[in-house]
Amino acid sequence: MSRVALLCHSTNPRGGVVHALELADALESLGHEATVHAPDASGRGFFRATACATVAVPATPLAGTASTAALVEARIEDYLRHFADPAHRRFDVFHAQDGISANALATLKARGLIDGFVRTVHHVDTFADPRVAALEDRSIMAADVHCVVSATWRDALAARYGLAATLVGNGVDRVRFSPQPQPGDATLRRRLGLGGGPVFLAVGGVEARKNTVRLLEAFVRVHGSLPGAQLVIAGGSSLLDHGTTQARFAAVLAASGLPDHAVLRLGPMADDDMPALYRNADALLFPSLVEGFGLVVLEAMACGLPVVTSRIAPFTDYLAAEDVLWCHPEQVSSIADAMVLSRVPEVRAAFRSRGIAVAARHGWDAVARAHLTLYATLGAAAYA
């Protein structure tokens, strides 16, 4: 049995955190001991209950005006204070899911407090601040073993850093995310004020890499022929500052002439509500410009929801030509055309069945087993 410490940047419902929690639960089901850690500034703990153990690391309060560099450095220090206690380091494997936690583990390694660590690179961010950019590079280069969730980022690590990374993939819980209607679906629809539709769902908040401004512009075009349509944007809890993109979004919305309630920004949703939210939608809109994998695509597919997404990697790594409605993410007209096509009944039926089949190929058990193989190599790599 292995004792695995998984470290995340926060307790918020972001893709990397979801991945860590699901991986830990799957490791537990295979007979291992997994504990997910994260700095917890809110004091509320992780956003959902888990089978695995979790540790909400005490986090230093910061002013809302704190820079990204100050935030990153503070969260690294939060981790270092926590793991300074030897009782908190009683693990066989330390595994970072992001740059913040990986920098903390890199410092622990430099101090001789741990032998080495694994780093999952979900994607590589680009930062204008040279301090943050240097920390991003350190978080990758200092790790002893690397894994990625898509072939795209495996190739990127090889090209940018000369590193060999193991592809471990991603999964979806098909018990939770199911096309079968549940009694709570109608309750959620009424609570959110969803009308007759169609309901176009976007998950991830208003961010530049989520391409939310172009998505809104596409919705404005489509709304002219579908006056009952609603754009629902869920999620958006982030450590980074997205103020510029959110201001552009607000300006486009103000000038759009759309009626009240045509666009709903829900913010972070309760985890228990997400399957019902997918089932209440008519299509998932995910025209991202940059993604590590796009876990919400699998979640939507498992719920039988047609998906509109970008014809770019990493989506093209694991989705076939006929699995989703593809769009060119930098062309508003392409996004709008895919939205309209998602309303054709025979198209909807075809993508529903294909999506369910795609989701069935991505289980967390296989992801966990791939990690166990990777963990076995950590000791040799740390002393290489």
C-alpha positions as a printed NumPy array, in Angstrom:
array([[  0.   ,   0.   ,   0.   ],
       [  1.301,   3.467,  -0.919],
       [  0.648,   6.657,   1.035],
       [  0.203,   9.43 ,  -1.5  ],
       [  0.064,  13.17 ,  -0.814],
       [ -1.657,  15.03 ,  -3.646],
       [ -1.268,  18.807,  -3.607],
       [ -3.488,  21.397,  -5.364],
       [ -3.436,  25.182,  -5.659],
       [ -6.805,  25.669,  -3.942],
       [ -9.971,  24.001,  -2.701],
       [-11.984,  25.547,  -5.568],
       [-13.831,  23.543,  -8.269],
       [-11.215,  23.838, -11.03 ],
       [-10.24 ,  21.056, -13.418],
       [ -6.923,  20.222, -11.752],
       [ -8.558,  20.035,  -8.322],
       [-11.346,  17.804,  -9.642],
       [ -8.7  ,  15.58 , -11.231],
       [ -6.796,  15.295,  -7.934],
       [ -9.89 ,  14.433,  -5.893],
       [-11.112,  11.835,  -8.378],
       [ -7.634,  10.326,  -8.677],
       [ -7.345,  10.111,  -4.886],
       [-10.74 ,   8.425,  -4.587],
       [ -9.737,   5.914,  -7.276],
       [ -6.431,   5.209,  -5.515],
       [ -8.372,   4.571,  -2.306],
       [-10.594,   2.077,  -4.129],
       [ -7.445,   0.238,  -5.241],
       [ -6.289,  -0.126,  -1.649],
       [ -3.93 ,   2.832,  -1.302],
       [ -3.996,   5.778,   1.069],
       [ -4.421,   9.11 ,  -0.699],
       [ -4.723,  12.55 ,   0.896],
       [ -5.462,  15.703,  -1.086],
       [ -4.055,  18.98 ,   0.26 ],
       [ -4.771,  22.588,  -0.687],
       [ -4.425,  26.054,   0.844],
       [ -7.856,  27.072,   2.084],
       [ -8.296,  30.823,   2.351],
       [-12.067,  30.571,   2.833],
       [-11.99 ,  28.099,   5.713],
       [-14.776,  26.101,   4.04 ],
       [-12.671,  23.159,   2.919],
       [-12.954,  21.407,  -0.42 ],
       [-15.983,  22.003,  -2.603],
       [-17.279,  18.442,  -2.288],
       [-17.153,  15.385,  -0.075],
       [-14.672,  12.643,  -0.954],
       [-13.825,   9.048,  -0.086],
       [-10.185,  10.07 ,   0.319],
       [ -8.789,  12.158,   3.15 ],
       [ -8.355,  15.889,   2.576],
       [ -6.3  ,  18.544,   4.331],
       [ -7.298,  22.184,   4.149],
       [ -3.95 ,  23.911,   4.684],
       [ -4.287,  27.179,   6.658],
       [ -3.837,  30.054,   4.205],
       [ -2.587,  33.577,   4.832],
       [ -5.317,  36.22 ,   4.314],
       [ -4.488,  38.538,   1.409],
       [ -5.978,  41.819,   0.26 ],
       [ -8.139,  41.688,  -2.842],
       [ -5.622,  43.929,  -4.567],
       [ -2.714,  41.508,  -4.045],
       [ -0.748,  40.804,  -7.22 ],
       [ -0.561,  37.36 ,  -8.789],
       [  3.068,  37.107,  -7.692],
       [  2.183,  37.969,  -4.09 ],
       [ -0.636,  35.431,  -4.106],
       [  1.514,  32.648,  -5.565],
       [  4.382,  33.315,  -3.148],
       [  2.011,  33.441,  -0.168],
       [  0.425,  30.094,  -1.049],
       [  3.855,  28.497,  -1.476],
       [  4.769,  29.74 ,   2.013],
       [  1.485,  28.361,   3.377],
       [  2.517,  24.925,   2.136],
       [  6.048,  25.258,   3.512],
       [  4.736,  26.107,   6.986],
       [  2.412,  23.111,   6.882],
       [  5.033,  20.587,   5.785],
       [  7.665,  21.921,   8.17 ],
       [  6.006,  19.616,  10.704],
       [  7.492,  16.095,  10.197],
       [  4.097,  14.592,  11.095],
       [  2.687,  16.17 ,   7.921],
       [  5.322,  14.525,   5.71 ],
       [  4.577,  10.882,   6.418],
       [  3.925,   9.927,   2.817],
       [  5.636,   7.66 ,   0.319],
       [  4.8  ,   9.873,  -2.668],
       [  4.398,  13.635,  -3.   ],
       [  2.483,  14.675,  -6.111],
       [  1.901,  18.288,  -7.183],
       [ -0.938,  19.222,  -9.517],
       [  0.127,  22.809, -10.287],
       [  2.851,  25.409, -10.086],
       [  2.115,  26.599,  -6.543],
       [  2.29 ,  23.191,  -4.903],
       [  5.197,  22.08 ,  -7.103],
       [  7.265,  25.087,  -6.02 ],
       [  6.576,  24.22 ,  -2.398],
       [  7.701,  20.635,  -2.981],
       [ 10.773,  21.851,  -4.874],
       [ 11.801,  23.889,  -1.817],
       [ 11.143,  20.962,   0.528],
       [ 13.322,  18.813,  -1.711],
       [ 16.092,  21.441,  -1.764],
       [ 15.997,  21.518,   2.04 ],
       [ 16.338,  17.739,   2.198],
       [ 12.911,  17.251,   3.76 ],
       [ 11.565,  15.06 ,   0.926],
       [ 13.456,  12.927,  -1.589],
       [ 11.564,  13.964,  -4.707],
       [  8.146,  14.546,  -6.202],
       [  5.814,  13.981,  -9.142],
       [  4.354,  16.878, -11.124],
       [  1.217,  16.727, -13.251],
       [  1.335,  19.421, -15.915],
       [ -2.28 ,  20.035, -16.929],
       [ -1.187,  22.967, -19.075],
       [  1.51 ,  25.627, -19.026],
       [  0.396,  29.169, -18.3  ],
       [  2.034,  32.274, -19.745],
       [  2.655,  35.082, -17.262],
       [  3.776,  38.656, -17.933],
       [  5.283,  38.965, -14.451],
       [  8.845,  37.579, -14.667],
       [  8.714,  36.351, -11.053],
       [  5.636,  34.242, -11.731],
       [  7.011,  33.044, -15.067],
       [ 10.223,  31.897, -13.338],
       [  8.211,  30.053, -10.696],
       [  6.185,  28.351, -13.424],
       [  9.38 ,  27.077, -15.055],
       [ 10.838,  25.987, -11.716],
       [  7.67 ,  24.076, -10.848],
       [  8.217,  21.927, -13.926],
       [ 11.984,  21.611, -14.089],
       [ 12.435,  20.759, -10.395],
       [ 10.119,  17.74 , -10.488],
       [ 11.603,  14.252, -10.7  ],
       [  8.76 ,  12.584, -12.592],
       [  6.27 ,  14.248, -14.93 ],
       [  2.816,  13.274, -16.133],
       [  0.249,  14.94 , -18.364],
       [ -3.423,  14.425, -19.127],
       [ -3.166,  14.901, -22.893],
       [ -0.749,  14.115, -25.702],
       [ -0.641,  17.811, -26.56 ],
       [  1.066,  18.743, -23.317],
       [  3.308,  15.685, -23.417],
       [  4.644,  17.001, -26.721],
       [  4.834,  20.563, -25.376],
       [  6.969,  19.52 , -22.404],
       [  9.333,  17.706, -24.732],
       [  9.607,  20.721, -27.038],
       [  9.829,  23.464, -24.386],
       [ 11.767,  21.757, -21.622],
       [ 13.254,  18.603, -23.114],
       [ 11.291,  16.5  , -20.624],
       [  9.697,  13.086, -21.088],
       [  6.242,  12.945, -19.506],
       [  3.859,  10.024, -19.048],
       [  0.334,  10.336, -20.431],
       [ -2.075,   9.354, -17.637],
       [ -5.325,  10.662, -19.131],
       [ -8.507,  11.837, -17.456],
       [-11.774,  10.259, -16.434],
       [-15.4  ,  10.845, -15.616],
       [-17.673,   9.362, -12.95 ],
       [-20.51 ,   7.879, -15.007],
       [-22.532,   7.085, -11.89 ],
       [-22.803,  10.78 , -11.013],
       [-22.807,  12.103, -14.565],
       [-25.598,  10.198, -16.269],
       [-28.223,  10.962, -18.93 ],
       [-30.95 ,   9.497, -16.742],
       [-33.313,  12.246, -15.472],
       [-33.459,  12.727, -11.715],
       [-36.185,  14.255,  -9.513],
       [-33.965,  17.213,  -8.656],
       [-33.506,  18.267, -12.289],
       [-36.806,  20.162, -12.468],
       [-36.188,  21.756,  -9.071],
       [-32.853,  23.137, -10.254],
       [-34.432,  24.436, -13.46 ],
       [-37.02 ,  26.399, -11.498],
       [-34.454,  27.691,  -8.999],
       [-32.189,  29.014, -11.749],
       [-35.048,  30.542, -13.719],
       [-34.441,  28.548, -16.879],
       [-37.145,  29.028, -19.492],
       [-38.253,  27.   , -22.478],
       [-34.85 ,  27.228, -24.047],
       [-32.756,  26.346, -25.744],
       [-30.253,  26.558, -22.896],
       [-26.628,  26.901, -23.965],
       [-24.295,  26.07 , -21.089],
       [-20.716,  27.274, -20.628],
       [-18.593,  26.08 , -17.699],
       [-15.497,  27.848, -16.424],
       [-16.574,  31.426, -15.877],
       [-15.59 ,  34.515, -17.852],
       [-11.92 ,  34.119, -18.728],
       [ -9.726,  34.889, -21.721],
       [ -8.645,  31.301, -22.336],
       [-12.268,  30.141, -22.087],
       [-12.996,  32.51 , -25.009],
       [-16.083,  33.781, -23.209],
       [-16.326,  37.125, -25.002],
       [-16.5  ,  35.519, -28.468],
       [-18.914,  32.956, -27.055],
       [-21.204,  35.788, -25.937],
       [-20.907,  37.467, -29.342],
       [-21.92 ,  34.184, -30.998],
       [-24.881,  33.87 , -28.636],
       [-26.035,  37.381, -29.529],
       [-26.149,  36.331, -33.203],
       [-28.044,  33.136, -32.455],
       [-30.524,  34.81 , -30.119],
       [-31.978,  36.74 , -33.042],
       [-33.404,  33.524, -34.498],
       [-33.948,  31.823, -31.123],
       [-35.518,  34.537, -28.939],
       [-36.146,  32.136, -26.055],
       [-32.502,  31.058, -25.867],
       [-30.472,  31.483, -22.702],
       [-26.722,  31.459, -22.175],
       [-25.852,  30.036, -18.773],
       [-22.294,  30.496, -17.527],
       [-21.318,  28.412, -14.514],
       [-18.088,  28.323, -12.547],
       [-15.309,  30.856, -12.563],
       [-13.668,  30.46 ,  -9.163],
       [-10.024,  31.303,  -9.873],
       [ -6.854,  32.497,  -8.182],
       [ -5.973,  34.645, -11.206],
       [ -7.24 ,  38.111, -12.1  ],
       [ -9.655,  38.036, -15.064],
       [-10.851,  41.625, -14.654],
       [ -9.921,  42.754, -18.16 ],
       [-11.853,  39.943, -19.834],
       [-14.806,  40.397, -17.506],
       [-14.951,  44.118, -18.327],
       [-14.984,  43.335, -22.067],
       [-17.724,  40.76 , -21.489],
       [-19.815,  43.281, -19.562],
       [-19.405,  45.857, -22.338],
       [-20.505,  43.424, -25.054],
       [-23.478,  42.342, -22.961],
       [-24.531,  45.942, -22.258],
       [-24.441,  46.785, -25.967],
       [-26.172,  43.572, -27.079],
       [-29.785,  44.559, -26.496],
       [-30.462,  41.099, -25.043],
       [-33.428,  40.858, -22.685],
       [-33.031,  40.294, -18.97 ],
       [-32.295,  36.677, -18.035],
       [-31.016,  35.833, -21.508],
       [-27.544,  35.569, -19.989],
       [-27.158,  34.043, -16.527],
       [-23.8  ,  34.116, -14.742],
       [-24.219,  31.58 , -11.967],
       [-20.711,  31.617, -10.541],
       [-19.384,  28.473,  -8.832],
       [-22.111,  25.858,  -8.513],
       [-22.607,  23.298,  -5.771],
       [-20.94 ,  20.115,  -6.948],
       [-24.152,  18.131,  -6.39 ],
       [-25.965,  20.425,  -8.85 ],
       [-23.607,  19.929, -11.788],
       [-25.12 ,  16.71 , -13.251],
       [-28.592,  18.275, -13.166],
       [-27.249,  21.446, -14.747],
       [-25.867,  19.47 , -17.686],
       [-29.153,  17.583, -18.088],
       [-31.094,  20.868, -18.11 ],
       [-28.972,  22.266, -20.928],
       [-29.366,  21.736, -24.659],
       [-25.671,  22.006, -25.545],
       [-22.34 ,  22.617, -23.856],
       [-20.361,  25.495, -25.356],
       [-16.639,  25.056, -24.77 ],
       [-14.756,  26.999, -27.48 ],
       [-11.595,  27.352, -25.394],
       [ -8.367,  28.784, -26.725],
       [ -6.137,  26.837, -24.305],
       [ -6.961,  23.757, -22.219],
       [ -5.112,  20.977, -20.49 ],
       [ -7.851,  18.479, -21.327],
       [-11.332,  19.893, -20.74 ],
       [-12.899,  17.645, -18.109],
       [-16.292,  19.299, -18.472],
       [-16.49 ,  17.918, -22.024],
       [-16.503,  14.369, -20.641],
       [-18.981,  15.307, -17.912],
       [-21.388,  16.802, -20.454],
       [-21.02 ,  13.814, -22.789],
       [-21.702,  11.387, -19.951],
       [-24.965,  13.282, -19.357],
       [-25.95 ,  12.93 , -23.026],
       [-25.334,  16.589, -23.869],
       [-24.111,  17.612, -27.353],
       [-20.829,  19.512, -27.159],
       [-19.591,  22.461, -29.205],
       [-15.826,  22.742, -28.818],
       [-12.693,  24.057, -30.527],
       [-11.058,  22.119, -33.322],
       [ -7.689,  22.34 , -31.582],
       [ -5.55 ,  20.125, -29.396],
       [ -6.047,  18.765, -26.772],
       [ -9.657,  18.14 , -27.851],
       [ -8.51 ,  16.597, -31.125],
       [ -6.288,  14.239, -29.098],
       [ -9.192,  12.29 , -27.624],
       [-12.243,  13.246, -29.695],
       [-12.911,  11.919, -33.173],
       [-14.296,  14.028, -36.006],
       [-17.844,  12.799, -35.428],
       [-17.856,  13.016, -31.601],
       [-18.599,  16.742, -31.17 ],
       [-19.691,  19.84 , -33.068],
       [-16.392,  21.459, -33.946],
       [-15.82 ,  25.196, -34.262],
       [-12.958,  27.542, -35.038],
       [-12.617,  29.319, -31.677],
       [-11.37 ,  32.615, -33.086],
       [-14.316,  32.919, -35.495],
       [-17.553,  34.085, -33.889],
       [-19.516,  32.927, -36.939],
       [-18.13 ,  29.395, -36.58 ],
       [-19.201,  29.189, -32.934],
       [-22.659,  30.519, -33.842],
       [-23.07 ,  28.046, -36.722],
       [-22.234,  25.115, -34.432],
       [-24.756,  26.369, -31.874],
       [-27.493,  26.462, -34.517],
       [-26.549,  23.003, -35.786],
       [-26.83 ,  21.637, -32.248],
       [-30.572,  22.376, -32.423],
       [-31.228,  19.965, -35.343],
       [-33.029,  16.918, -33.843],
       [-31.183,  14.227, -35.792],
       [-27.855,  15.921, -35.043],
       [-28.683,  16.048, -31.343],
       [-29.581,  12.365, -31.282],
       [-26.365,  11.364, -33.019],
       [-24.111,  13.391, -30.715],
       [-25.938,  12.19 , -27.625],
       [-25.143,   8.536, -28.383],
       [-21.585,   9.28 , -29.492],
       [-20.889,  11.343, -26.41 ],
       [-22.079,   8.637, -24.056],
       [-19.789,   6.177, -25.847],
       [-16.792,   8.531, -25.531],
       [-17.396,   9.013, -21.804],
       [-17.563,   5.236, -21.317],
       [-13.95 ,   4.975, -22.525],
       [-12.628,   7.27 , -19.777],
       [-12.691,   5.72 , -16.309],
       [-10.852,   6.942, -13.219],
       [ -9.731,   3.418, -12.35 ],
       [ -7.503,   3.3  , -15.436],
       [ -6.137,   6.766, -14.596],
       [ -5.258,   5.619, -11.07 ],
       [ -3.494,   2.483, -12.326],
       [ -1.409,   4.593, -14.714],
       [ -0.314,   6.704, -11.744],
       [  0.672,   3.686,  -9.671],
       [  3.042,   2.61 , -12.433],
       [  4.439,   6.143, -12.481],
       [  4.863,   6.315,  -8.706],
       [  6.945,   3.164,  -8.782],
       [  9.577,   5.021, -10.815],
       [  9.817,   8.005,  -8.45 ],
       [ 12.468,   6.587,  -6.11 ],
       [ 14.905,   5.803,  -8.889],
       [ 14.281,   9.158, -10.595],
       [ 14.813,  11.164,  -7.387],
       [ 18.297,   9.744,  -6.96 ],
       [ 19.293,   9.769, -10.652]])
